[in-house]
Amino acid sequence: MKDSVQDDLLARRERAVPRGPFNVAPLFAQRAAGARVWDVEGREYLDFCGGIGVVNVGHNHPEVVAAVKKQADQLIHSCWHVVMYEPYLALAERLNELVPMSGPNKTAFFNSGAEAIENAVKIARAHTRRPAIIYRR
């Protein structure tokens, strides 16, 4: 009996990717729309994870797709640390206005929760003037 496309992809995954990056479901998505995902065999699933929250309006939402296409015509990606771009600044300003604190507010964006926590610790240490590393014997 011939292996399915899914089985072939799982075998390729076994050869090419270590076990560390785990997978919740042993399936490969081919397409998605709204809260539905279809695998490479054409089976339909409900996506209760939404890309772990990054597609909370559903896959391929028309307004999101239009915004992505518009942005791709202008600039796909640039690292703020290398070259700045106005939408980053505009979003920071908008968020600063929403902060329920008086005084000047500032916003920074990070790639992951780990990066955000790392920077929060650095900011707290700078504010409290505590050293980055404390040695105790």
C-alpha positions as protocol buffer text, in pm:
chain_id: "A"
residue {
  index: 1
  type: MET
  ca { x: 0 y: 0 z: 0 }
}
residue {
  index: 2
  type: LYS
  ca { x: 137 y: 342 z: -100 }
}
residue {
  index: 3
  type: ASP
  ca { x: 209 y: 591 z: 177 }
}
residue {
  index: 4
  type: SER
  ca { x: -10 y: 899 z: 192 }
}
residue {
  index: 5
  type: VAL
  ca { x: 122 y: 1249 z: 127 }
}
residue {
  index: 6
  type: GLN
  ca { x: 91 y: 1305 z: 502 }
}
residue {
  index: 7
  type: ASP
  ca { x: 305 y: 996 z: 574 }
}
residue {
  index: 8
  type: ASP
  ca { x: 569 y: 1110 z: 324 }
}
residue {
  index: 9
  type: LEU
  ca { x: 584 y: 1454 z: 486 }
}
residue {
  index: 10
  type: LEU
  ca { x: 607 y: 1301 z: 835 }
}
residue {
  index: 11
  type: ALA
  ca { x: 899 y: 1084 z: 718 }
}
residue {
  index: 12
  type: ARG
  ca { x: 1070 y: 1393 z: 573 }
}
residue {
  index: 13
  type: ARG
  ca { x: 1010 y: 1577 z: 900 }
}
residue {
  index: 14
  type: GLU
  ca { x: 1172 y: 1289 z: 1090 }
}
residue {
  index: 15
  type: ARG
  ca { x: 1482 y: 1308 z: 867 }
}
residue {
  index: 16
  type: ALA
  ca { x: 1513 y: 1689 z: 853 }
}
residue {
  index: 17
  type: VAL
  ca { x: 1388 y: 1833 z: 1185 }
}
residue {
  index: 18
  type: PRO
  ca { x: 1494 y: 1733 z: 1537 }
}
residue {
  index: 19
  type: ARG
  ca { x: 1234 y: 1618 z: 1790 }
}
residue {
  index: 20
  type: GLY
  ca { x: 1279 y: 1933 z: 2004 }
}
residue {
  index: 21
  type: PRO
  ca { x: 1028 y: 2145 z: 1809 }
}
residue {
  index: 22
  type: PHE
  ca { x: 729 y: 1928 z: 1902 }
}
residue {
  index: 23
  type: ASN
  ca { x: 402 y: 1907 z: 1710 }
}
residue {
  index: 24
  type: VAL
  ca { x: 60 y: 1883 z: 1874 }
}
residue {
  index: 25
  type: ALA
  ca { x: -104 y: 1711 z: 1576 }
}
residue {
  index: 26
  type: PRO
  ca { x: 70 y: 1486 z: 1322 }
}
residue {
  index: 27
  type: LEU
  ca { x: -73 y: 1666 z: 1021 }
}
residue {
  index: 28
  type: PHE
  ca { x: 42 y: 1913 z: 758 }
}
residue {
  index: 29
  type: ALA
  ca { x: -185 y: 2204 z: 673 }
}
residue {
  index: 30
  type: GLN
  ca { x: -233 y: 2286 z: 306 }
}
residue {
  index: 31
  type: ARG
  ca { x: -482 y: 2572 z: 330 }
}
residue {
  index: 32
  type: ALA
  ca { x: -705 y: 2751 z: 576 }
}
residue {
  index: 33
  type: ALA
  ca { x: -1003 y: 2987 z: 587 }
}
residue {
  index: 34
  type: GLY
  ca { x: -1167 y: 3137 z: 892 }
}
residue {
  index: 35
  type: ALA
  ca { x: -1153 y: 2877 z: 1170 }
}
residue {
  index: 36
  type: ARG
  ca { x: -1108 y: 2583 z: 932 }
}
residue {
  index: 37
  type: VAL
  ca { x: -786 y: 2414 z: 819 }
}
residue {
  index: 38
  type: TRP
  ca { x: -747 y: 2148 z: 550 }
}
residue {
  index: 39
  type: ASP
  ca { x: -456 y: 1906 z: 556 }
}
residue {
  index: 40
  type: VAL
  ca { x: -261 y: 1776 z: 257 }
}
residue {
  index: 41
  type: GLU
  ca { x: -506 y: 1484 z: 230 }
}
residue {
  index: 42
  type: GLY
  ca { x: -804 y: 1724 z: 201 }
}
residue {
  index: 43
  type: ARG
  ca { x: -942 y: 1651 z: 550 }
}
residue {
  index: 44
  type: GLU
  ca { x: -1106 y: 1947 z: 723 }
}
residue {
  index: 45
  type: TYR
  ca { x: -1035 y: 2046 z: 1084 }
}
residue {
  index: 46
  type: LEU
  ca { x: -1151 y: 2322 z: 1317 }
}
residue {
  index: 47
  type: ASP
  ca { x: -855 y: 2535 z: 1425 }
}
residue {
  index: 48
  type: PHE
  ca { x: -902 y: 2598 z: 1795 }
}
residue {
  index: 49
  type: CYS
  ca { x: -552 y: 2748 z: 1828 }
}
residue {
  index: 50
  type: GLY
  ca { x: -558 y: 3019 z: 1561 }
}
residue {
  index: 51
  type: GLY
  ca { x: -183 y: 3005 z: 1511 }
}
residue {
  index: 52
  type: ILE
  ca { x: -147 y: 3027 z: 1891 }
}
residue {
  index: 53
  type: GLY
  ca { x: -351 y: 3346 z: 1891 }
}
residue {
  index: 54
  type: VAL
  ca { x: -193 y: 3528 z: 1598 }
}
residue {
  index: 55
  type: VAL
  ca { x: -491 y: 3477 z: 1370 }
}
residue {
  index: 56
  type: ASN
  ca { x: -768 y: 3553 z: 1616 }
}
residue {
  index: 57
  type: VAL
  ca { x: -986 y: 3694 z: 1335 }
}
residue {
  index: 58
  type: GLY
  ca { x: -950 y: 3366 z: 1146 }
}
residue {
  index: 59
  type: HIS
  ca { x: -727 y: 3252 z: 862 }
}
residue {
  index: 60
  type: ASN
  ca { x: -729 y: 3467 z: 547 }
}
residue {
  index: 61
  type: HIS
  ca { x: -969 y: 3731 z: 680 }
}
residue {
  index: 62
  type: PRO
  ca { x: -1034 y: 3961 z: 379 }
}
residue {
  index: 63
  type: GLU
  ca { x: -942 y: 4282 z: 564 }
}
residue {
  index: 64
  type: VAL
  ca { x: -619 y: 4131 z: 695 }
}
residue {
  index: 65
  type: VAL
  ca { x: -527 y: 3994 z: 351 }
}
residue {
  index: 66
  type: ALA
  ca { x: -592 y: 4338 z: 195 }
}
residue {
  index: 67
  type: ALA
  ca { x: -373 y: 4508 z: 458 }
}
residue {
  index: 68
  type: VAL
  ca { x: -92 y: 4254 z: 405 }
}
residue {
  index: 69
  type: LYS
  ca { x: -104 y: 4304 z: 27 }
}
residue {
  index: 70
  type: LYS
  ca { x: -98 y: 4682 z: 67 }
}
residue {
  index: 71
  type: GLN
  ca { x: 198 y: 4663 z: 306 }
}
residue {
  index: 72
  type: ALA
  ca { x: 386 y: 4416 z: 82 }
}
residue {
  index: 73
  type: ASP
  ca { x: 371 y: 4672 z: -199 }
}
residue {
  index: 74
  type: GLN
  ca { x: 545 y: 4925 z: 26 }
}
residue {
  index: 75
  type: LEU
  ca { x: 784 y: 4737 z: 256 }
}
residue {
  index: 76
  type: ILE
  ca { x: 777 y: 4374 z: 364 }
}
residue {
  index: 77
  type: HIS
  ca { x: 1017 y: 4386 z: 658 }
}
residue {
  index: 78
  type: SER
  ca { x: 1288 y: 4601 z: 798 }
}
residue {
  index: 79
  type: CYS
  ca { x: 1450 y: 4568 z: 1135 }
}
residue {
  index: 80
  type: TRP
  ca { x: 1374 y: 4887 z: 1333 }
}
residue {
  index: 81
  type: HIS
  ca { x: 1728 y: 4871 z: 1472 }
}
residue {
  index: 82
  type: VAL
  ca { x: 1874 y: 4893 z: 1122 }
}
residue {
  index: 83
  type: VAL
  ca { x: 1635 y: 5133 z: 948 }
}
residue {
  index: 84
  type: MET
  ca { x: 1331 y: 5297 z: 1104 }
}
residue {
  index: 85
  type: TYR
  ca { x: 983 y: 5313 z: 950 }
}
residue {
  index: 86
  type: GLU
  ca { x: 687 y: 5538 z: 1029 }
}
residue {
  index: 87
  type: PRO
  ca { x: 418 y: 5275 z: 1111 }
}
residue {
  index: 88
  type: TYR
  ca { x: 630 y: 5152 z: 1405 }
}
residue {
  index: 89
  type: LEU
  ca { x: 650 y: 5507 z: 1535 }
}
residue {
  index: 90
  type: ALA
  ca { x: 277 y: 5572 z: 1475 }
}
residue {
  index: 91
  type: LEU
  ca { x: 175 y: 5258 z: 1665 }
}
residue {
  index: 92
  type: ALA
  ca { x: 408 y: 5346 z: 1955 }
}
residue {
  index: 93
  type: GLU
  ca { x: 255 y: 5694 z: 1972 }
}
residue {
  index: 94
  type: ARG
  ca { x: -98 y: 5553 z: 1965 }
}
residue {
  index: 95
  type: LEU
  ca { x: -24 y: 5308 z: 2245 }
}
residue {
  index: 96
  type: ASN
  ca { x: 151 y: 5579 z: 2450 }
}
residue {
  index: 97
  type: GLU
  ca { x: -169 y: 5786 z: 2440 }
}
residue {
  index: 98
  type: LEU
  ca { x: -368 y: 5492 z: 2581 }
}
residue {
  index: 99
  type: VAL
  ca { x: -143 y: 5438 z: 2886 }
}
residue {
  index: 100
  type: PRO
  ca { x: -331 y: 5547 z: 3198 }
}
residue {
  index: 101
  type: MET
  ca { x: -29 y: 5724 z: 3348 }
}
residue {
  index: 102
  type: SER
  ca { x: 74 y: 6086 z: 3345 }
}
residue {
  index: 103
  type: GLY
  ca { x: 410 y: 6194 z: 3214 }
}
residue {
  index: 104
  type: PRO
  ca { x: 598 y: 6087 z: 2904 }
}
residue {
  index: 105
  type: ASN
  ca { x: 530 y: 5727 z: 2803 }
}
residue {
  index: 106
  type: LYS
  ca { x: 739 y: 5518 z: 2566 }
}
residue {
  index: 107
  type: THR
  ca { x: 672 y: 5193 z: 2381 }
}
residue {
  index: 108
  type: ALA
  ca { x: 904 y: 4924 z: 2244 }
}
residue {
  index: 109
  type: PHE
  ca { x: 804 y: 4616 z: 2045 }
}
residue {
  index: 110
  type: PHE
  ca { x: 965 y: 4274 z: 2078 }
}
residue {
  index: 111
  type: ASN
  ca { x: 974 y: 3951 z: 1877 }
}
residue {
  index: 112
  type: SER
  ca { x: 872 y: 3711 z: 2152 }
}
residue {
  index: 113
  type: GLY
  ca { x: 764 y: 3679 z: 2511 }
}
residue {
  index: 114
  type: ALA
  ca { x: 1120 y: 3581 z: 2605 }
}
residue {
  index: 115
  type: GLU
  ca { x: 1260 y: 3897 z: 2447 }
}
residue {
  index: 116
  type: ALA
  ca { x: 992 y: 4110 z: 2615 }
}
residue {
  index: 117
  type: ILE
  ca { x: 1066 y: 3959 z: 2959 }
}
residue {
  index: 118
  type: GLU
  ca { x: 1441 y: 4000 z: 2909 }
}
residue {
  index: 119
  type: ASN
  ca { x: 1392 y: 4369 z: 2832 }
}
residue {
  index: 120
  type: ALA
  ca { x: 1144 y: 4416 z: 3119 }
}
residue {
  index: 121
  type: VAL
  ca { x: 1409 y: 4284 z: 3359 }
}
residue {
  index: 122
  type: LYS
  ca { x: 1671 y: 4519 z: 3209 }
}
residue {
  index: 123
  type: ILE
  ca { x: 1435 y: 4815 z: 3241 }
}
residue {
  index: 124
  type: ALA
  ca { x: 1351 y: 4724 z: 3603 }
}
residue {
  index: 125
  type: ARG
  ca { x: 1720 y: 4689 z: 3688 }
}
residue {
  index: 126
  type: ALA
  ca { x: 1800 y: 5024 z: 3528 }
}
residue {
  index: 127
  type: HIS
  ca { x: 1515 y: 5190 z: 3719 }
}
residue {
  index: 128
  type: THR
  ca { x: 1620 y: 5040 z: 4053 }
}
residue {
  index: 129
  type: ARG
  ca { x: 1992 y: 5081 z: 3971 }
}
residue {
  index: 130
  type: ARG
  ca { x: 2049 y: 4716 z: 4056 }
}
residue {
  index: 131
  type: PRO
  ca { x: 2337 y: 4540 z: 3880 }
}
residue {
  index: 132
  type: ALA
  ca { x: 2263 y: 4305 z: 3595 }
}
residue {
  index: 133
  type: ILE
  ca { x: 2415 y: 4010 z: 3781 }
}
residue {
  index: 134
  type: ILE
  ca { x: 2414 y: 3971 z: 4159 }
}
residue {
  index: 135
  type: TYR
  ca { x: 2665 y: 3730 z: 4308 }
}
residue {
  index: 136
  type: ARG
  ca { x: 2590 y: 3590 z: 4651 }
}
residue {
  index: 137
  type: ARG
  ca { x: 2808 y: 3360 z: 4852 }
}
